[in-house]
Amino acid sequence: MTRNTLTVQEGAEYFGVHHDTIYTMVREKQIPHFRVRSRIFFNKYNIDAWIEAQEQANMKEAL
């Protein structure tokens, strides 16, 4: 079975940033996430869609 979720550490590795950056983004509600009790997870599909939306927004700003 393939997992479709990422932990904070896996999310940090996926983005190439420090895990503290991920915690800050979660706290400031800048990135889609969900919690299971106190643990934070990311749905990989939603993260990829969020990245795409960020790229599109940046392209519009550049015009």
PDB file of N, CA, C and O in Angstrom:
ATOM      1  N   MET A   1       0.843  -1.187   0.000  1.00  0.00           N
ATOM      2  CA  MET A   1       0.000   0.000   0.000  1.00  0.00           C
ATOM      3  C   MET A   1       0.883   1.243   0.000  1.00  0.00           C
ATOM      4  O   MET A   1       1.801   1.360   0.811  1.00  0.00           O
ATOM      5  N   THR A   2       0.606   2.152  -0.895  1.00  0.00           N
ATOM      6  CA  THR A   2       1.375   3.382  -1.002  1.00  0.00           C
ATOM      7  C   THR A   2       0.738   4.463  -0.147  1.00  0.00           C
ATOM      8  O   THR A   2      -0.471   4.686  -0.211  1.00  0.00           O
ATOM      9  N   ARG A   3       1.552   5.129   0.651  1.00  0.00           N
ATOM     10  CA  ARG A   3       1.057   6.233   1.482  1.00  0.00           C
ATOM     11  C   ARG A   3       0.873   7.480   0.636  1.00  0.00           C
ATOM     12  O   ARG A   3       1.668   7.762  -0.260  1.00  0.00           O
ATOM     13  N   ASN A   4      -0.165   8.207   0.925  1.00  0.00           N
ATOM     14  CA  ASN A   4      -0.423   9.476   0.248  1.00  0.00           C
ATOM     15  C   ASN A   4      -0.228  10.659   1.175  1.00  0.00           C
ATOM     16  O   ASN A   4      -0.604  11.784   0.846  1.00  0.00           O
ATOM     17  N   THR A   5       0.360  10.404   2.333  1.00  0.00           N
ATOM     18  CA  THR A   5       0.569  11.465   3.308  1.00  0.00           C
ATOM     19  C   THR A   5       2.051  11.654   3.588  1.00  0.00           C
ATOM     20  O   THR A   5       2.864  10.751   3.385  1.00  0.00           O
ATOM     21  N   LEU A   6       2.380  12.848   4.058  1.00  0.00           N
ATOM     22  CA  LEU A   6       3.741  13.173   4.463  1.00  0.00           C
ATOM     23  C   LEU A   6       3.716  13.661   5.902  1.00  0.00           C
ATOM     24  O   LEU A   6       2.776  14.338   6.318  1.00  0.00           O
ATOM     25  N   THR A   7       4.745  13.317   6.657  1.00  0.00           N
ATOM     26  CA  THR A   7       4.930  13.881   7.992  1.00  0.00           C
ATOM     27  C   THR A   7       5.609  15.238   7.851  1.00  0.00           C
ATOM     28  O   THR A   7       5.973  15.644   6.747  1.00  0.00           O
ATOM     29  N   VAL A   8       5.775  15.929   8.956  1.00  0.00           N
ATOM     30  CA  VAL A   8       6.468  17.218   8.917  1.00  0.00           C
ATOM     31  C   VAL A   8       7.884  17.038   8.379  1.00  0.00           C
ATOM     32  O   VAL A   8       8.326  17.808   7.526  1.00  0.00           O
ATOM     33  N   GLN A   9       8.591  16.034   8.869  1.00  0.00           N
ATOM     34  CA  GLN A   9       9.963  15.811   8.415  1.00  0.00           C
ATOM     35  C   GLN A   9      10.005  15.466   6.929  1.00  0.00           C
ATOM     36  O   GLN A   9      10.856  15.967   6.194  1.00  0.00           O
ATOM     37  N   GLU A  10       9.091  14.616   6.495  1.00  0.00           N
ATOM     38  CA  GLU A  10       9.036  14.265   5.074  1.00  0.00           C
ATOM     39  C   GLU A  10       8.658  15.479   4.228  1.00  0.00           C
ATOM     40  O   GLU A  10       9.184  15.659   3.129  1.00  0.00           O
ATOM     41  N   GLY A  11       7.748  16.311   4.736  1.00  0.00           N
ATOM     42  CA  GLY A  11       7.384  17.538   4.033  1.00  0.00           C
ATOM     43  C   GLY A  11       8.570  18.472   3.901  1.00  0.00           C
ATOM     44  O   GLY A  11       8.777  19.079   2.851  1.00  0.00           O
ATOM     45  N   ALA A  12       9.345  18.587   4.963  1.00  0.00           N
ATOM     46  CA  ALA A  12      10.537  19.437   4.931  1.00  0.00           C
ATOM     47  C   ALA A  12      11.527  18.921   3.895  1.00  0.00           C
ATOM     48  O   ALA A  12      12.111  19.707   3.149  1.00  0.00           O
ATOM     49  N   GLU A  13      11.718  17.618   3.843  1.00  0.00           N
ATOM     50  CA  GLU A  13      12.616  17.034   2.848  1.00  0.00           C
ATOM     51  C   GLU A  13      12.065  17.238   1.435  1.00  0.00           C
ATOM     52  O   GLU A  13      12.824  17.514   0.506  1.00  0.00           O
ATOM     53  N   TYR A  14      10.769  17.104   1.275  1.00  0.00           N
ATOM     54  CA  TYR A  14      10.124  17.273  -0.034  1.00  0.00           C
ATOM     55  C   TYR A  14      10.338  18.687  -0.560  1.00  0.00           C
ATOM     56  O   TYR A  14      10.597  18.882  -1.748  1.00  0.00           O
ATOM     57  N   PHE A  15      10.228  19.682   0.338  1.00  0.00           N
ATOM     58  CA  PHE A  15      10.421  21.079  -0.044  1.00  0.00           C
ATOM     59  C   PHE A  15      11.878  21.508  -0.021  1.00  0.00           C
ATOM     60  O   PHE A  15      12.241  22.512  -0.634  1.00  0.00           O
ATOM     61  N   GLY A  16      12.711  20.760   0.676  1.00  0.00           N
ATOM     62  CA  GLY A  16      14.114  21.141   0.795  1.00  0.00           C
ATOM     63  C   GLY A  16      14.324  22.268   1.782  1.00  0.00           C
ATOM     64  O   GLY A  16      15.197  23.116   1.598  1.00  0.00           O
ATOM     65  N   VAL A  17      13.509  22.273   2.843  1.00  0.00           N
ATOM     66  CA  VAL A  17      13.625  23.299   3.881  1.00  0.00           C
ATOM     67  C   VAL A  17      13.752  22.629   5.245  1.00  0.00           C
ATOM     68  O   VAL A  17      13.577  21.417   5.369  1.00  0.00           O
ATOM     69  N   HIS A  18      14.055  23.418   6.254  1.00  0.00           N
ATOM     70  CA  HIS A  18      14.156  22.919   7.626  1.00  0.00           C
ATOM     71  C   HIS A  18      12.766  22.648   8.171  1.00  0.00           C
ATOM     72  O   HIS A  18      11.807  23.323   7.797  1.00  0.00           O
ATOM     73  N   HIS A  19      12.651  21.669   9.051  1.00  0.00           N
ATOM     74  CA  HIS A  19      11.338  21.330   9.601  1.00  0.00           C
ATOM     75  C   HIS A  19      10.727  22.489  10.390  1.00  0.00           C
ATOM     76  O   HIS A  19       9.504  22.575  10.501  1.00  0.00           O
ATOM     77  N   ASP A  20      11.557  23.382  10.938  1.00  0.00           N
ATOM     78  CA  ASP A  20      11.013  24.555  11.627  1.00  0.00           C
ATOM     79  C   ASP A  20      10.246  25.460  10.653  1.00  0.00           C
ATOM     80  O   ASP A  20       9.260  26.092  11.033  1.00  0.00           O
ATOM     81  N   THR A  21      10.697  25.516   9.425  1.00  0.00           N
ATOM     82  CA  THR A  21       9.992  26.295   8.402  1.00  0.00           C
ATOM     83  C   THR A  21       8.597  25.725   8.172  1.00  0.00           C
ATOM     84  O   THR A  21       7.630  26.474   8.032  1.00  0.00           O
ATOM     85  N   ILE A  22       8.496  24.406   8.133  1.00  0.00           N
ATOM     86  CA  ILE A  22       7.201  23.749   7.952  1.00  0.00           C
ATOM     87  C   ILE A  22       6.292  24.053   9.128  1.00  0.00           C
ATOM     88  O   ILE A  22       5.122  24.384   8.933  1.00  0.00           O
ATOM     89  N   TYR A  23       6.809  23.948  10.355  1.00  0.00           N
ATOM     90  CA  TYR A  23       5.996  24.253  11.531  1.00  0.00           C
ATOM     91  C   TYR A  23       5.492  25.697  11.494  1.00  0.00           C
ATOM     92  O   TYR A  23       4.347  25.963  11.861  1.00  0.00           O
ATOM     93  N   THR A  24       6.336  26.624  11.057  1.00  0.00           N
ATOM     94  CA  THR A  24       5.924  28.028  10.950  1.00  0.00           C
ATOM     95  C   THR A  24       4.820  28.175   9.919  1.00  0.00           C
ATOM     96  O   THR A  24       3.834  28.869  10.169  1.00  0.00           O
ATOM     97  N   MET A  25       4.964  27.541   8.774  1.00  0.00           N
ATOM     98  CA  MET A  25       3.946  27.619   7.727  1.00  0.00           C
ATOM     99  C   MET A  25       2.618  27.029   8.201  1.00  0.00           C
ATOM    100  O   MET A  25       1.554  27.553   7.873  1.00  0.00           O
ATOM    101  N   VAL A  26       2.676  25.952   8.964  1.00  0.00           N
ATOM    102  CA  VAL A  26       1.457  25.348   9.515  1.00  0.00           C
ATOM    103  C   VAL A  26       0.815  26.303  10.516  1.00  0.00           C
ATOM    104  O   VAL A  26      -0.390  26.547  10.465  1.00  0.00           O
ATOM    105  N   ARG A  27       1.610  26.833  11.409  1.00  0.00           N
ATOM    106  CA  ARG A  27       1.093  27.735  12.445  1.00  0.00           C
ATOM    107  C   ARG A  27       0.430  28.961  11.823  1.00  0.00           C
ATOM    108  O   ARG A  27      -0.578  29.453  12.329  1.00  0.00           O
ATOM    109  N   GLU A  28       1.002  29.448  10.726  1.00  0.00           N
ATOM    110  CA  GLU A  28       0.467  30.630  10.053  1.00  0.00           C
ATOM    111  C   GLU A  28      -0.549  30.278   8.963  1.00  0.00           C
ATOM    112  O   GLU A  28      -0.972  31.136   8.188  1.00  0.00           O
ATOM    113  N   LYS A  29      -0.933  28.989   8.920  1.00  0.00           N
ATOM    114  CA  LYS A  29      -1.923  28.492   7.957  1.00  0.00           C
ATOM    115  C   LYS A  29      -1.564  28.850   6.515  1.00  0.00           C
ATOM    116  O   LYS A  29      -2.428  29.250   5.734  1.00  0.00           O
ATOM    117  N   GLN A  30      -0.295  28.704   6.171  1.00  0.00           N
ATOM    118  CA  GLN A  30       0.188  29.001   4.828  1.00  0.00           C
ATOM    119  C   GLN A  30       0.239  27.778   3.935  1.00  0.00           C
ATOM    120  O   GLN A  30       0.437  27.903   2.726  1.00  0.00           O
ATOM    121  N   ILE A  31       0.064  26.600   4.508  1.00  0.00           N
ATOM    122  CA  ILE A  31       0.211  25.359   3.754  1.00  0.00           C
ATOM    123  C   ILE A  31      -0.915  24.401   4.168  1.00  0.00           C
ATOM    124  O   ILE A  31      -1.243  24.316   5.351  1.00  0.00           O
ATOM    125  N   PRO A  32      -1.506  23.684   3.212  1.00  0.00           N
ATOM    126  CA  PRO A  32      -2.598  22.757   3.572  1.00  0.00           C
ATOM    127  C   PRO A  32      -2.067  21.585   4.401  1.00  0.00           C
ATOM    128  O   PRO A  32      -1.062  20.963   4.058  1.00  0.00           O
ATOM    129  N   HIS A  33      -2.762  21.308   5.488  1.00  0.00           N
ATOM    130  CA  HIS A  33      -2.351  20.235   6.386  1.00  0.00           C
ATOM    131  C   HIS A  33      -3.564  19.724   7.153  1.00  0.00           C
ATOM    132  O   HIS A  33      -4.645  20.309   7.094  1.00  0.00           O
ATOM    133  N   PHE A  34      -3.368  18.632   7.868  1.00  0.00           N
ATOM    134  CA  PHE A  34      -4.388  18.134   8.783  1.00  0.00           C
ATOM    135  C   PHE A  34      -3.689  17.514   9.978  1.00  0.00           C
ATOM    136  O   PHE A  34      -2.500  17.198   9.933  1.00  0.00           O
ATOM    137  N   ARG A  35      -4.446  17.347  11.037  1.00  0.00           N
ATOM    138  CA  ARG A  35      -3.886  16.790  12.274  1.00  0.00           C
ATOM    139  C   ARG A  35      -4.589  15.489  12.636  1.00  0.00           C
ATOM    140  O   ARG A  35      -5.786  15.314  12.408  1.00  0.00           O
ATOM    141  N   VAL A  36      -3.816  14.601  13.199  1.00  0.00           N
ATOM    142  CA  VAL A  36      -4.329  13.411  13.856  1.00  0.00           C
ATOM    143  C   VAL A  36      -3.803  13.517  15.276  1.00  0.00           C
ATOM    144  O   VAL A  36      -2.629  13.275  15.556  1.00  0.00           O
ATOM    145  N   ARG A  37      -4.715  13.889  16.159  1.00  0.00           N
ATOM    146  CA  ARG A  37      -4.355  14.275  17.517  1.00  0.00           C
ATOM    147  C   ARG A  37      -3.365  15.420  17.449  1.00  0.00           C
ATOM    148  O   ARG A  37      -3.711  16.481  16.930  1.00  0.00           O
ATOM    149  N   SER A  38      -2.164  15.257  17.943  1.00  0.00           N
ATOM    150  CA  SER A  38      -1.208  16.370  17.929  1.00  0.00           C
ATOM    151  C   SER A  38      -0.237  16.302  16.750  1.00  0.00           C
ATOM    152  O   SER A  38       0.581  17.203  16.566  1.00  0.00           O
ATOM    153  N   ARG A  39      -0.326  15.243  15.956  1.00  0.00           N
ATOM    154  CA  ARG A  39       0.598  15.090  14.827  1.00  0.00           C
ATOM    155  C   ARG A  39       0.078  15.805  13.589  1.00  0.00           C
ATOM    156  O   ARG A  39      -1.125  15.825  13.328  1.00  0.00           O
ATOM    157  N   ILE A  40       0.988  16.386  12.839  1.00  0.00           N
ATOM    158  CA  ILE A  40       0.660  17.134  11.632  1.00  0.00           C
ATOM    159  C   ILE A  40       1.026  16.288  10.417  1.00  0.00           C
ATOM    160  O   ILE A  40       2.100  15.690  10.350  1.00  0.00           O
ATOM    161  N   PHE A  41       0.093  16.256   9.453  1.00  0.00           N
ATOM    162  CA  PHE A  41       0.317  15.517   8.215  1.00  0.00           C
ATOM    163  C   PHE A  41      -0.073  16.375   7.021  1.00  0.00           C
ATOM    164  O   PHE A  41      -0.806  17.356   7.143  1.00  0.00           O
ATOM    165  N   PHE A  42       0.440  15.973   5.865  1.00  0.00           N
ATOM    166  CA  PHE A  42       0.131  16.637   4.613  1.00  0.00           C
ATOM    167  C   PHE A  42      -0.313  15.584   3.616  1.00  0.00           C
ATOM    168  O   PHE A  42       0.294  14.517   3.520  1.00  0.00           O
ATOM    169  N   ASN A  43      -1.374  15.883   2.873  1.00  0.00           N
ATOM    170  CA  ASN A  43      -1.808  15.020   1.796  1.00  0.00           C
ATOM    171  C   ASN A  43      -0.958  15.385   0.582  1.00  0.00           C
ATOM    172  O   ASN A  43      -0.971  16.534   0.140  1.00  0.00           O
ATOM    173  N   LYS A  44      -0.227  14.425   0.045  1.00  0.00           N
ATOM    174  CA  LYS A  44       0.706  14.712  -1.041  1.00  0.00           C
ATOM    175  C   LYS A  44      -0.003  15.320  -2.249  1.00  0.00           C
ATOM    176  O   LYS A  44       0.536  16.225  -2.887  1.00  0.00           O
ATOM    177  N   TYR A  45      -1.198  14.839  -2.570  1.00  0.00           N
ATOM    178  CA  TYR A  45      -1.950  15.395  -3.691  1.00  0.00           C
ATOM    179  C   TYR A  45      -2.241  16.880  -3.451  1.00  0.00           C
ATOM    180  O   TYR A  45      -2.068  17.702  -4.351  1.00  0.00           O
ATOM    181  N   ASN A  46      -2.684  17.221  -2.233  1.00  0.00           N
ATOM    182  CA  ASN A  46      -2.988  18.618  -1.909  1.00  0.00           C
ATOM    183  C   ASN A  46      -1.732  19.483  -1.916  1.00  0.00           C
ATOM    184  O   ASN A  46      -1.780  20.643  -2.326  1.00  0.00           O
ATOM    185  N   ILE A  47      -0.619  18.932  -1.471  1.00  0.00           N
ATOM    186  CA  ILE A  47       0.635  19.689  -1.480  1.00  0.00           C
ATOM    187  C   ILE A  47       1.075  19.964  -2.914  1.00  0.00           C
ATOM    188  O   ILE A  47       1.500  21.075  -3.232  1.00  0.00           O
ATOM    189  N   ASP A  48       0.975  18.963  -3.773  1.00  0.00           N
ATOM    190  CA  ASP A  48       1.350  19.167  -5.175  1.00  0.00           C
ATOM    191  C   ASP A  48       0.438  20.198  -5.841  1.00  0.00           C
ATOM    192  O   ASP A  48       0.908  21.023  -6.625  1.00  0.00           O
ATOM    193  N   ALA A  49      -0.866  20.160  -5.535  1.00  0.00           N
ATOM    194  CA  ALA A  49      -1.803  21.146  -6.078  1.00  0.00           C
ATOM    195  C   ALA A  49      -1.488  22.536  -5.527  1.00  0.00           C
ATOM    196  O   ALA A  49      -1.578  23.526  -6.254  1.00  0.00           O
ATOM    197  N   TRP A  50      -1.124  22.613  -4.267  1.00  0.00           N
ATOM    198  CA  TRP A  50      -0.771  23.891  -3.641  1.00  0.00           C
ATOM    199  C   TRP A  50       0.486  24.464  -4.304  1.00  0.00           C
ATOM    200  O   TRP A  50       0.551  25.663  -4.575  1.00  0.00           O
ATOM    201  N   ILE A  51       1.472  23.623  -4.563  1.00  0.00           N
ATOM    202  CA  ILE A  51       2.691  24.068  -5.243  1.00  0.00           C
ATOM    203  C   ILE A  51       2.342  24.625  -6.619  1.00  0.00           C
ATOM    204  O   ILE A  51       2.828  25.686  -7.010  1.00  0.00           O
ATOM    205  N   GLU A  52       1.497  23.902  -7.347  1.00  0.00           N
ATOM    206  CA  GLU A  52       1.076  24.357  -8.677  1.00  0.00           C
ATOM    207  C   GLU A  52       0.382  25.716  -8.591  1.00  0.00           C
ATOM    208  O   GLU A  52       0.633  26.595  -9.416  1.00  0.00           O
ATOM    209  N   ALA A  53      -0.483  25.888  -7.606  1.00  0.00           N
ATOM    210  CA  ALA A  53      -1.186  27.167  -7.434  1.00  0.00           C
ATOM    211  C   ALA A  53      -0.207  28.288  -7.102  1.00  0.00           C
ATOM    212  O   ALA A  53      -0.369  29.414  -7.573  1.00  0.00           O
ATOM    213  N   GLN A  54       0.811  27.984  -6.291  1.00  0.00           N
ATOM    214  CA  GLN A  54       1.824  28.987  -5.957  1.00  0.00           C
ATOM    215  C   GLN A  54       2.590  29.405  -7.209  1.00  0.00           C
ATOM    216  O   GLN A  54       2.859  30.588  -7.415  1.00  0.00           O
ATOM    217  N   GLU A  55       2.936  28.429  -8.037  1.00  0.00           N
ATOM    218  CA  GLU A  55       3.652  28.726  -9.279  1.00  0.00           C
ATOM    219  C   GLU A  55       2.798  29.597 -10.198  1.00  0.00           C
ATOM    220  O   GLU A  55       3.289  30.564 -10.779  1.00  0.00           O
ATOM    221  N   GLN A  56       1.522  29.250 -10.326  1.00  0.00           N
ATOM    222  CA  GLN A  56       0.628  30.032 -11.182  1.00  0.00           C
ATOM    223  C   GLN A  56       0.485  31.464 -10.669  1.00  0.00           C
ATOM    224  O   GLN A  56       0.505  32.411 -11.456  1.00  0.00           O
ATOM    225  N   ALA A  57       0.340  31.625  -9.348  1.00  0.00           N
ATOM    226  CA  ALA A  57       0.214  32.966  -8.759  1.00  0.00           C
ATOM    227  C   ALA A  57       1.485  33.781  -9.001  1.00  0.00           C
ATOM    228  O   ALA A  57       1.411  34.977  -9.284  1.00  0.00           O
ATOM    229  N   ASN A  58       2.634  33.144  -8.893  1.00  0.00           N
ATOM    230  CA  ASN A  58       3.896  33.854  -9.121  1.00  0.00           C
ATOM    231  C   ASN A  58       4.044  34.253 -10.583  1.00  0.00           C
ATOM    232  O   ASN A  58       4.594  35.312 -10.886  1.00  0.00           O
ATOM    233  N   MET A  59       3.561  33.418 -11.483  1.00  0.00           N
ATOM    234  CA  MET A  59       3.637  33.741 -12.908  1.00  0.00           C
ATOM    235  C   MET A  59       2.751  34.951 -13.229  1.00  0.00           C
ATOM    236  O   MET A  59       3.135  35.817 -14.015  1.00  0.00           O
ATOM    237  N   LYS A  60       1.562  35.004 -12.612  1.00  0.00           N
ATOM    238  CA  LYS A  60       0.666  36.138 -12.842  1.00  0.00           C
ATOM    239  C   LYS A  60       1.259  37.428 -12.304  1.00  0.00           C
ATOM    240  O   LYS A  60       1.104  38.489 -12.909  1.00  0.00           O
ATOM    241  N   GLU A  61       1.945  37.337 -11.153  1.00  0.00           N
ATOM    242  CA  GLU A  61       2.566  38.524 -10.567  1.00  0.00           C
ATOM    243  C   GLU A  61       3.698  39.036 -11.448  1.00  0.00           C
ATOM    244  O   GLU A  61       3.959  40.238 -11.492  1.00  0.00           O
ATOM    245  N   ALA A  62       4.366  38.132 -12.143  1.00  0.00           N
ATOM    246  CA  ALA A  62       5.503  38.526 -12.985  1.00  0.00           C
ATOM    247  C   ALA A  62       5.065  39.268 -14.241  1.00  0.00           C
ATOM    248  O   ALA A  62       5.858  39.981 -14.857  1.00  0.00           O
ATOM    249  N   LEU A  63       3.805  39.099 -14.616  1.00  0.00           N
ATOM    250  CA  LEU A  63       3.315  39.753 -15.837  1.00  0.00           C
ATOM    251  C   LEU A  63       2.936  41.154 -15.609  1.00  0.00           C
ATOM    252  O   LEU A  63       2.506  41.836 -16.539  1.00  0.00           O
TER     253      LEU A  63
END
